[in-house]
């Protein structure tokens, strides 16, 4: 579970980083770069959500076993 938690933190950090960079690109009217960065942020966010589901499932399984 530590590995999943670490991956969640990593993907969450990537989401924040990409969205902040996208915001700066949009402010500079660099629409193409902003869009590409925002797509990366969405992908990282979805990955993070999937990992959270895995963690919840693993936690539920551990509670049943113990």
N, C-alpha and C positions, 0 to 999 in steps of 0.2 A: 504494500500500500504506500510505502514511502516513495517508491518510484513514480507511482501515479500522481501523488501529491506534488512531487517535484515537477513533473511534466505539466500539471495544471498551472503551477506558478510560472513556468517558462512560457507557456502559451498565453497566459493572461498578460504577462509583461510584453510579449510580442504584439498582442492586440493593442495595448496602450501605445506602444512605440509607433506602430504603423498608423494608428488613428491620429496621433499628434503630428506626425510627419505629413499626413494627408491634409490636415487642417492648415498647416503652414503652406503647403502647395496650393490649396484652394485660395488662401489669402493672397498669394502671389499670382493668382489667376493662371496657374499652371494646371489646367483642368485634366489633361491626360495623366500626368504624374499623380495628381490627387486621386483620380479614379482608380489607378492601378494600386496605390497604397491602401485605399479604402477596401479594395477587393482582398488584399492581403490581410487586412485587419479582420474582415468578416470571416475569412478562412480560418485564421488563428482562433477567433472567438468560437466558431463551430467546433473546432478541434478541442478547445477547452471544455465546452459543454458536453461533448462525448466522453471526455475523460472524467468529468464530474459524475456522469451517469454510471460509468464503470466503477468509480470509487463508491458510489452509493450502493450499487449492486453487491460489491465485495463486502462492504460494511454490513449489509443486511444478511449476507450469507454467513459472515463471521458471528453475528449475533445468534443466528439459528443454531450454528454448530456448538458454540460455547454455552 
